[in-house]
Amino acid sequence: MKKKISLTHLTITRMHMSFVLPFGYKKKELHSFARTLKKHDYIPFRLGDATNDEKYYGTQITVIDSELEQYFLPYIEHKLFPRSLKENGFHRFTQVMNREFLLELRDDQQPFTIKSTDVLLGPFGIAFLVIKVELDKKAHELSDVLDFMNHFRAVDSKLKEEQGAKITHKNEAINLSVHDFLFDYLYPYLNPYMMQDEKLSGYFGSLPYYKDERMYAAAFFFAQEGSEITEDQLYRMGSIDGRTPEGHEFISTHNPNYIKRILDKSVHDRWATDTYTVATEKAFITVTNRSPSEMQREISQFMSTHYYNCLLHYFYKIMLLRVAYEYSEINWKQDEEFVKSLIKLITLFSSMYYFQEISTRSEGKELSDLFRQSYNLDILYKDVNNSLQELYKSQENNASGKMNMLLFVLTIFTVVSGIYGMNLVIEDWKSPFAWKTATSYTFLEWISLFTAISGIALSAYMIVTTLGRLLYQKWRKRKQGSTM
């Protein structure tokens, strides 16, 4: 019989949640995408602008520009905060919403407010939709908050524990799944810009290498002041273990030792015992038992510096998965140009964006290490490096083999045509050539004629194929949307 872990209760008095949805877009449509966002009341995020006030983040939350500027190392800062669309980096657009809805689940209704929305148009055709959400002002049990997060993040709910949620509005006749709520009701203007993989349908055809079909969750929880924060609570936050389909409190393990091992790898406890941060593949959550008035700077950091730190490492994970996916899709006999483009993609990503050190602050470095471990970035990057070496080796072997074959063929033709063609039949080509002249050729003269014509044909073939390859390269770049 399985042992049960005794779940401890925790009352959450205030919570700020964000849900991150990655998708692919064509980089050549960046300016058109930006214009569309501006038409829908999105404002470009610029350091020093008024987009840093509390209407974007919540009551009494203000982002401090100087802290954002000083948190990141210079070589990554200008990519996170580009001054215009002409610069490479993450172009962030923010929209104030403050729209209230209801999430219906198991005959209960949970009011929630979408405070604001961010759309970040990143490098290599990767974008993020970030939805900032708050529940009503009432206190909630941790299980209910996690249950809400578990259902709201399920864009395509296939598992039983994720099914059954509908989103409604008290003044509008809507009853929508999370997928339809996002893509048909709230953000239909994103659909034309989402890239679609030919082999996959639905939203996640936009990123065929990202198959989780759930949004990444981030949250800052204020627990009841003085409450004890326990290991089972931290584990449930990292796993987003809310309730079972029947409504019972849920935890996805019955082994206390397993919980300890997971928390050793996923918890930042610098400010224990009153504040903890959990980072896993599913969620990034900070929980504190101190009052909001005491934690104003911490919540500001969570909405600014930690927000970008998390998104940057999440971008790393998606890009590394993309490279692994595209490497697995290579047709080695036919995709020579694809191999070249993949080598270019890996090289540009590694040199321009992928850095071990991104922060100047000790806490920023600690969180970066936590993200790297939770997202398995080092293992993924090692695989990508191995793939890059194999690509280089394959390209060198193919180039060497083709060059050797061409040199061999051209050498044979040069020697043979030099011996026969130029000496035996070239005189006949000085005057208008008549095929009846060839009827009097000897056997060796016929060989000479064939060799000369074949040599000319081979040269013409090489010229045509080279031009064709150049045209194909240009066409492929256009089809890929110039995402490199």
Rosetta blueprint (number, residue, H / E / L):
1 M L
2 K L
3 K L
4 K L
5 I L
6 S L
7 L L
8 T L
9 H L
10 L L
11 T E
12 I E
13 T E
14 R E
15 M E
16 H E
17 M E
18 S E
19 F E
20 V E
21 L E
22 P E
23 F E
24 G E
25 Y E
26 K L
27 K H
28 K H
29 E H
30 L H
31 H H
32 S H
33 F H
34 A H
35 R H
36 T H
37 L H
38 K H
39 K H
40 H L
41 D L
42 Y L
43 I E
44 P E
45 F L
46 R L
47 L L
48 G L
49 D L
50 A H
51 T H
52 N H
53 D L
54 E H
55 K H
56 Y H
57 Y H
58 G L
59 T L
60 Q L
61 I L
62 T L
63 V L
64 I L
65 D H
66 S H
67 E H
68 L H
69 E H
70 Q H
71 Y H
72 F E
73 L L
74 P H
75 Y H
76 I H
77 E H
78 H H
79 K H
80 L H
81 F L
82 P L
83 R L
84 S L
85 L L
86 K L
87 E L
88 N L
89 G L
90 F L
91 H E
92 R E
93 F E
94 T E
95 Q E
96 V E
97 M E
98 N E
99 R E
100 E E
101 F E
102 L E
103 L E
104 E E
105 L E
106 R L
107 D L
108 D E
109 Q E
110 Q E
111 P E
112 F E
113 T E
114 I E
115 K E
116 S E
117 T E
118 D E
119 V E
120 L E
121 L E
122 G L
123 P H
124 F H
125 G H
126 I E
127 A E
128 F E
129 L E
130 V E
131 I E
132 K E
133 V E
134 E E
135 L E
136 D L
137 K L
138 K L
139 A L
140 H E
141 E E
142 L H
143 S H
144 D H
145 V H
146 L H
147 D H
148 F H
149 M H
150 N H
151 H H
152 F H
153 R L
154 A E
155 V L
156 D L
157 S L
158 K L
159 L L
160 K H
161 E H
162 E H
163 Q L
164 G L
165 A L
166 K E
167 I E
168 T E
169 H E
170 K L
171 N L
172 E E
173 A E
174 I E
175 N E
176 L E
177 S L
178 V H
179 H H
180 D H
181 F H
182 L H
183 F H
184 D H
185 Y H
186 L H
187 Y L
188 P H
189 Y H
190 L H
191 N H
192 P H
193 Y H
194 M E
195 M L
196 Q L
197 D L
198 E L
199 K L
200 L L
201 S L
202 G L
203 Y H
204 F H
205 G H
206 S L
207 L L
208 P L
209 Y L
210 Y L
211 K L
212 D L
213 E L
214 R E
215 M L
216 Y E
217 A E
218 A E
219 A E
220 F E
221 F E
222 F E
223 A E
224 Q L
225 E L
226 G L
227 S L
228 E L
229 I L
230 T L
231 E H
232 D H
233 Q H
234 L H
235 Y H
236 R H
237 M H
238 G H
239 S H
240 I L
241 D L
242 G L
243 R E
244 T L
245 P L
246 E L
247 G L
248 H L
249 E E
250 F L
251 I L
252 S L
253 T L
254 H L
255 N L
256 P H
257 N H
258 Y H
259 I H
260 K H
261 R H
262 I H
263 L H
264 D H
265 K H
266 S H
267 V E
268 H E
269 D L
270 R L
271 W L
272 A L
273 T L
274 D L
275 T E
276 Y E
277 T E
278 V E
279 A E
280 T L
281 E L
282 K L
283 A E
284 F E
285 I E
286 T E
287 V E
288 T E
289 N L
290 R L
291 S L
292 P H
293 S H
294 E H
295 M L
296 Q H
297 R H
298 E H
299 I H
300 S H
301 Q H
302 F H
303 M H
304 S L
305 T H
306 H H
307 Y H
308 Y H
309 N H
310 C H
311 L H
312 L H
313 H H
314 Y H
315 F H
316 Y H
317 K H
318 I H
319 M H
320 L H
321 L H
322 R H
323 V H
324 A H
325 Y H
326 E H
327 Y H
328 S H
329 E L
330 I L
331 N L
332 W L
333 K L
334 Q L
335 D L
336 E H
337 E H
338 F H
339 V H
340 K H
341 S H
342 L H
343 I H
344 K H
345 L H
346 I H
347 T H
348 L H
349 F H
350 S H
351 S H
352 M H
353 Y L
354 Y L
355 F L
356 Q L
357 E L
358 I L
359 S E
360 T L
361 R L
362 S H
363 E H
364 G H
365 K H
366 E H
367 L H
368 S H
369 D H
370 L H
371 F H
372 R H
373 Q H
374 S H
375 Y L
376 N L
377 L H
378 D H
379 I H
380 L H
381 Y H
382 K H
383 D H
384 V H
385 N H
386 N H
387 S H
388 L H
389 Q H
390 E H
391 L H
392 Y H
393 K H
394 S H
395 Q H
396 E H
397 N H
398 N H
399 A H
400 S H
401 G H
402 K H
403 M H
404 N H
405 M H
406 L H
407 L H
408 F H
409 V H
410 L H
411 T H
412 I H
413 F H
414 T H
415 V H
416 V H
417 S H
418 G H
419 I H
420 Y H
421 G H
422 M H
423 N H
424 L H
425 V L
426 I H
427 E H
428 D H
429 W H
430 K L
431 S L
432 P L
433 F L
434 A L
435 W H
436 K H
437 T H
438 A H
439 T L
440 S L
441 Y L
442 T L
443 F H
444 L H
445 E H
446 W H
447 I H
448 S H
449 L H
450 F H
451 T H
452 A H
453 I H
454 S H
455 G H
456 I H
457 A H
458 L H
459 S H
460 A H
461 Y H
462 M H
463 I H
464 V H
465 T H
466 T H
467 L H
468 G H
469 R H
470 L H
471 L H
472 Y H
473 Q H
474 K H
475 W H
476 R H
477 K H
478 R H
479 K H
480 Q L
481 G L
482 S L
483 T L
484 M L
